Amino acid sequence: MNNTNRVDLNVTKLIENSLEKRNQKERYFRIYGISSLVIAVVFLLTFFTSIISTGYQAFIKTDIELDIYLDSEVIYPNETKTEEDLFFADYDSLIFTSLKEHLPELKNRKERRQAKLILSSGASYQIQNQIIKDKSLVGQTVSFILPLDDEVDMYLKGYVDTDSSENSRKITDFQIGLVENLYEKGLIHKNFNTTLFTSGDSREPELAGVLGALVGSFMMLTITFVISFPLAVSAAIYLEEFAKKNIWTDFLEVNINNLAAVPSIIYGLLGLAIFINFFGFPRSAPIVGGLVLSLMTFPVVIIASRAALKSVPPSIRDAALGLGASKIQTTLHHVVPLALPGMLTGSIVGMARALGESAPLIMIGMVAFVVDIPSSVTEPSAALPVQVFLWSDAPERGFAEKTSAAIMVLLVFLLFMNSLAIWLRNKFQIKW
């Protein structure tokens, strides 16, 4: 009896020790899981904090308000007063004449040259465009809100260390004094930077915008969806519902999975060789970018669509076939509607990934400097990820905040696409 009790006691201790070890492992697992989540959240918050703290200033611009007399003798130096004169008029002299009225301290040519550099080089084009739109302004005094140079903008935003030597910064002490004088007179204002969303790329940071990149990205994504979604869904339906399981379908499945893991730059090389060199499509065009991204997205959408089809219970198919429906009727009328939310979700997530790709677009020439907004899929264009790459490599300090702002716009675009995927999944989801 004593031996029996002793054995039972040993067994009980073994069980308790085993349970204690198992519970300890579970606690460690929870700690590891919570730690990983905390680390991920910390890195994410650090990323967002860095981007927002650097880029929010890009949504603010500094302008100067000047009353400028549009002298007809300057705008129309020839007596003919042709349309061509408006493109070659000396608008800079008109701007400086107005500016000089507020800066009587300018004494010599050097000081006047420094005063001219306060304004952006695009200020004259702004006046030119206004006169072209309304020629009746010639001969009148018109109030214009003109952009300041990016270095002046950086100074007013607090990015310039005035205690450092003049040789280490692009804005001089004399220019700082002029800017402070104009600011005290109420001529310099801080406004919302509409240029960021209404203009294309520019060599000058204060004139650069993301509209061209936005339009180009939208065109490419539209082409990607129109091509990849129907073809990939059709391929997934055939492979999952109709194709016989043999060595050839296994071979296709392996290759589709491999294609989904191929580096994106390989697709860029493929697009360069086929679409540009062989078919002769124009470089840096949204049509080429859309085709390349379609090739990259195609296997991803096939895998997502097949997974959605597999999630449909076999009882749905058996019930439809039992009621006399054909194989294709069962697939199109019963299986596909149930799998459609997963298909759409996978497709949009795949396109969201394609939106953030820059390597394949660089290979097909979309790294080129493009100022104009594309009006068709064959015109040169930029893309948001490539725009971020170009601005991050620019030497001007004003492009640093523009880079962060473009990243914020890209993240908002991606958030919108993922939200759209969730909405479509909930809208088309069928419960049975």
C-alpha positions in Angstrom: 0.0 0.0 0.0 2.8 2.3 0.8 4.5 1.5 -2.4 1.3 2.2 -4.3 0.9 5.5 -2.6 4.5 6.4 -3.3 4.0 5.5 -7.0 0.8 7.6 -7.2 2.7 10.5 -5.5 5.5 10.3 -8.1 3.0 10.2 -11.0 1.2 13.2 -9.6 4.5 15.1 -9.2 5.4 14.2 -12.8 2.1 15.5 -14.1 2.3 18.7 -12.1 5.9 19.3 -13.3 4.7 18.6 -16.9 1.8 21.0 -16.5 4.0 23.6 -15.0 6.5 23.4 -17.9 3.6 23.6 -20.4 2.1 26.6 -18.7 5.5 28.2 -18.5 6.0 27.7 -22.3 2.6 29.2 -22.9 3.5 32.3 -20.8 6.8 32.6 -22.7 4.9 32.4 -26.0 2.5 35.1 -24.9 5.4 37.3 -23.8 7.2 36.8 -27.2 4.0 37.6 -29.1 3.2 40.7 -27.1 6.9 41.8 -27.3 6.8 41.4 -31.1 3.6 43.5 -31.4 5.1 46.2 -29.1 8.3 46.3 -31.2 6.3 46.5 -34.4 4.1 49.3 -33.1 7.1 51.2 -31.8 8.8 51.0 -35.2 5.6 52.0 -37.0 5.1 55.0 -34.7 8.7 56.0 -35.2 8.3 55.8 -38.9 5.1 57.8 -39.0 6.5 60.4 -36.5 9.6 60.8 -38.7 7.6 61.2 -41.9 5.0 63.6 -40.5 7.5 65.7 -38.6 9.5 66.2 -41.7 6.8 66.4 -44.3 3.9 68.4 -42.7 5.7 71.7 -43.5 5.5 70.8 -47.2 1.8 71.5 -47.1 2.6 75.1 -46.1 4.2 77.6 -48.5 5.4 81.1 -48.1 4.2 83.7 -50.6 4.7 87.4 -51.1 1.8 89.7 -52.1 2.8 92.5 -54.5 0.9 95.1 -56.4 2.5 95.1 -59.8 1.9 97.6 -62.6 1.7 95.7 -65.8 3.4 98.2 -68.1 2.3 97.8 -71.7 5.6 99.1 -72.9 7.4 96.2 -71.1 4.9 93.5 -72.1 4.5 94.7 -75.7 7.9 96.2 -76.6 6.9 96.0 -80.3 4.2 98.1 -81.7 2.5 95.1 -83.2 1.4 93.8 -79.8 1.3 90.1 -80.9 0.6 87.0 -78.9 4.3 86.1 -79.2 5.3 89.2 -77.2 3.6 87.7 -74.1 6.0 84.8 -74.0 9.2 86.9 -74.2 8.2 89.9 -72.1 10.5 90.9 -69.2 8.2 90.1 -66.3 11.1 90.0 -63.8 11.6 93.7 -64.3 7.9 94.4 -63.5 8.2 92.3 -60.3 11.4 94.0 -59.2 10.0 97.4 -59.8 7.2 96.7 -57.4 9.5 95.0 -54.9 11.9 97.9 -54.9 9.1 100.2 -53.7 9.1 98.3 -50.4 12.8 98.0 -50.1 14.3 101.5 -50.4 17.5 100.4 -48.6 18.8 98.8 -51.9 21.8 100.9 -52.9 23.9 99.1 -55.5 23.7 96.3 -58.1 24.9 93.6 -55.7 22.1 94.3 -53.3 19.5 94.5 -56.0 20.7 91.1 -57.4 20.3 89.6 -53.9 16.9 91.1 -53.6 15.8 89.5 -56.9 16.8 86.1 -55.6 14.3 86.3 -52.8 11.5 85.4 -55.2 11.1 82.1 -57.0 12.1 81.8 -60.6 8.6 80.7 -61.3 7.0 84.0 -60.2 7.4 85.5 -63.7 5.7 82.5 -65.3 2.8 83.0 -62.9 2.3 86.5 -64.1 2.7 85.4 -67.7 0.0 82.8 -67.4 -2.4 85.3 -65.8 -1.9 87.8 -68.6 -2.4 85.1 -71.3 -5.7 84.2 -69.7 -6.8 87.8 -69.4 -5.1 90.3 -71.7 -7.2 93.1 -70.4 -4.9 93.2 -67.3 -2.2 94.9 -69.3 -1.8 98.5 -68.3 -3.4 97.9 -64.9 -2.0 97.5 -61.4 -2.8 94.0 -60.2 -2.2 92.3 -56.9 -0.3 89.0 -57.3 0.6 86.4 -54.7 4.0 85.1 -55.8 6.1 82.2 -54.5 9.3 82.8 -52.6 12.6 81.0 -53.2 13.0 77.7 -51.5 15.8 78.9 -49.3 13.7 81.8 -48.1 10.9 79.3 -47.5 13.3 77.1 -45.5 14.4 80.1 -43.4 10.9 81.2 -42.6 10.0 77.6 -41.5 13.0 77.6 -39.1 15.3 75.2 -41.0 18.2 77.6 -41.5 20.7 78.1 -38.7 21.3 81.8 -38.7 24.2 81.5 -36.2 26.3 79.6 -38.8 28.6 81.2 -41.2 27.2 82.7 -44.4 29.5 80.4 -46.4 27.7 77.4 -45.1 24.2 78.4 -46.2 22.7 79.7 -49.4 20.8 82.7 -47.9 22.9 85.7 -46.9 22.4 87.9 -43.9 21.5 90.7 -46.1 18.7 88.6 -47.7 17.5 87.6 -44.3 17.2 91.3 -43.3 15.2 92.0 -46.5 12.9 89.0 -45.7 12.3 90.2 -42.2 11.6 93.7 -43.4 9.0 92.4 -45.9 7.5 90.1 -43.2 7.1 93.0 -40.8 5.3 95.0 -43.5 2.8 92.2 -43.8 3.7 91.3 -47.4 4.8 87.7 -46.7 2.2 85.2 -45.8 2.0 81.5 -45.1 -0.7 79.7 -47.0 -1.8 76.1 -47.8 0.5 74.7 -50.5 -2.0 74.1 -53.3 0.9 73.8 -55.7 1.8 70.4 -54.2 -1.5 69.0 -55.6 -2.0 71.1 -58.8 1.5 71.0 -60.4 3.8 68.4 -61.8 7.5 68.0 -61.1 9.9 70.9 -61.2 13.6 71.7 -60.7 12.6 74.3 -58.1 11.3 72.8 -54.8 8.8 75.6 -54.2 7.2 74.8 -57.6 7.2 71.0 -57.5 4.0 69.0 -57.1 2.7 65.4 -57.2 -0.2 65.8 -59.6 1.7 64.4 -62.5 2.8 61.4 -60.5 -0.7 60.9 -59.1 -2.3 60.9 -62.6 0.4 58.6 -63.9 -0.1 56.1 -61.0 -3.8 56.2 -61.5 -3.5 55.4 -65.2 -1.1 52.5 -64.5 -3.3 51.0 -61.8 -6.3 51.2 -64.1 -4.5 49.4 -66.9 -3.2 46.9 -64.3 -6.7 46.1 -63.0 -8.3 45.9 -66.5 -5.7 43.4 -67.7 -4.7 41.4 -64.7 -8.0 40.9 -62.9 -10.1 39.2 -65.7 -7.2 37.1 -67.1 -6.0 36.0 -63.6 -9.5 35.2 -62.4 -10.2 33.2 -65.5 -7.0 31.3 -65.2 -7.7 30.6 -61.5 -11.2 29.4 -62.3 -10.0 27.0 -64.9 -7.1 25.6 -62.9 -9.2 25.2 -59.7 -12.6 24.0 -61.2 -12.0 22.5 -64.6 -8.4 21.4 -65.1 -7.5 17.8 -64.4 -5.0 17.2 -61.7 -1.9 15.9 -63.5 1.7 16.6 -64.0 1.0 19.6 -66.2 -1.3 21.4 -63.8 1.3 20.7 -61.0 4.0 22.2 -63.2 1.8 25.3 -63.8 1.0 25.7 -60.1 4.7 25.5 -59.2 5.7 28.1 -61.8 2.9 30.4 -60.8 4.1 30.3 -57.2 7.6 30.9 -58.4 6.6 33.9 -60.6 4.9 35.5 -57.5 8.3 35.4 -55.8 10.4 36.8 -58.7 12.0 40.2 -57.8 10.1 43.1 -59.3 13.1 44.4 -61.2 13.1 41.3 -63.3 9.6 42.3 -64.6 11.1 45.7 -65.4 13.8 44.1 -67.5 11.2 41.9 -69.2 9.0 45.0 -70.0 12.0 46.8 -71.3 12.9 44.0 -73.7 9.4 43.1 -74.9 7.2 46.3 -74.7 9.8 48.9 -75.5 12.6 47.3 -77.5 10.4 44.7 -79.4 7.0 46.4 -79.7 8.3 49.9 -79.7 6.1 51.4 -77.0 7.2 54.9 -75.8 9.5 55.0 -72.8 8.2 56.4 -69.5 4.6 55.9 -70.6 1.7 54.7 -68.3 0.7 52.1 -70.9 4.1 50.4 -70.5 4.1 50.8 -66.7 0.6 49.3 -66.5 1.6 46.3 -68.7 4.7 45.6 -66.5 2.7 45.9 -63.3 0.1 43.6 -64.8 2.7 40.9 -65.4 3.9 41.3 -61.8 0.4 41.2 -60.3 -0.9 38.4 -62.5 0.5 35.4 -60.4 -0.4 37.1 -57.1 -4.1 37.5 -58.2 -4.2 33.9 -59.5 -3.0 32.6 -56.1 -5.5 34.8 -54.2 -8.3 33.8 -56.5 -7.6 30.1 -56.2 -7.5 30.4 -52.4 -10.9 32.2 -52.5 -12.3 29.4 -54.7 -11.0 26.7 -52.3 -12.7 28.4 -49.4 -16.1 27.7 -50.9 -17.5 24.5 -49.2 -17.8 21.4 -51.5 -21.4 21.1 -50.4 -22.3 24.1 -52.5 -21.0 22.4 -55.6 -22.6 19.1 -54.7 -26.0 20.7 -54.1 -25.9 22.6 -57.4 -24.8 19.5 -59.3 -27.4 17.4 -57.5 -30.2 19.7 -58.7 -29.1 19.3 -62.3 -26.8 22.3 -62.9 -23.9 21.8 -65.3 -20.3 22.2 -64.2 -20.0 25.7 -65.7 -23.4 26.7 -64.3 -22.3 25.5 -60.8 -19.0 27.5 -61.1 -20.4 30.7 -62.5 -23.7 30.9 -60.7 -22.8 29.5 -57.3 -19.0 29.2 -56.6 -17.7 32.4 -58.2 -20.2 34.7 -56.4 -19.2 33.3 -53.1 -15.5 33.6 -53.9 -15.7 37.0 -55.5 -15.0 39.0 -52.3 -11.8 37.1 -51.8 -10.9 37.6 -55.4 -11.4 41.4 -55.3 -9.6 41.7 -52.0 -6.6 39.7 -53.4 -6.6 41.8 -56.5 -6.6 45.1 -54.8 -4.0 44.1 -52.3 -1.9 42.9 -55.3 -2.3 46.3 -57.0 -1.5 48.1 -53.7 1.8 46.3 -53.8 2.3 47.2 -57.4 1.6 50.9 -56.5 4.6 50.9 -54.2 7.0 49.4 -56.7 9.7 51.6 -58.2 12.3 49.2 -59.5 10.4 48.0 -62.6 9.3 51.5 -63.4 12.8 52.8 -63.2 13.9 50.0 -65.7 11.3 51.2 -68.3 12.5 54.8 -68.1 9.9 56.4 -65.7 12.8 57.9 -63.8 12.9 60.7 -66.4 12.2 64.3 -65.4 8.6 64.9 -66.5 7.0 68.3 -65.9 3.7 68.1 -67.8 0.6 66.3 -66.6 -0.1 63.3 -68.9 -3.4 63.4 -70.8 -3.1 59.9 -72.3 -1.6 56.6 -71.5 1.1 57.0 -74.2 2.5 60.3 -72.9 5.5 60.5 -70.6 4.6 60.3 -67.0 6.0 59.8 -63.5 4.7 57.6 -60.7 4.5 58.3 -57.0 7.2 55.8 -55.8 9.6 57.1 -58.5 8.8 60.7 -57.6 9.8 59.9 -54.0 13.0 58.4 -55.3 13.8 61.4 -57.5 13.1 64.0 -54.8 15.1 62.0 -52.1 18.1 62.2 -54.4 17.8 66.0 -55.1 20.4 68.2 -53.6 18.1 71.1 -52.7 17.0 71.2 -49.1 13.4 72.0 -50.0 13.0 68.6 -51.6 13.6 66.8 -48.2 10.2 67.9 -46.9 8.6 67.3 -50.3 9.9 63.7 -50.2 8.2 63.1 -46.9 5.0 64.8 -48.1 5.0 62.5 -51.2 5.4 59.5 -49.0 2.4 60.7 -46.9 0.3 61.0 -50.1 1.4 57.5 -51.2 0.5 56.1 -47.8 -3.0 57.7 -48.0 -3.4 56.3 -51.5 -2.5 52.8 -50.2 -4.8 53.2 -47.2 -7.6 54.1 -49.6 -7.0 51.0 -51.7 -6.9 48.7 -48.7 -10.1 50.3 -47.3 -11.7 49.8 -50.7 -10.7 46.1 -50.6 -12.4 45.7 -47.2 -15.5 47.5 -48.4 -15.8 45.4 -51.5 -15.3 42.2 -49.4 -18.1 43.2 -47.1 -20.4 44.4 -49.9 -20.2 41.3 -52.0 -19.9 38.8 -49.2 -22.8 36.2 -49.4 -23.8 34.4 -46.3 -25.5 31.0 -46.4 
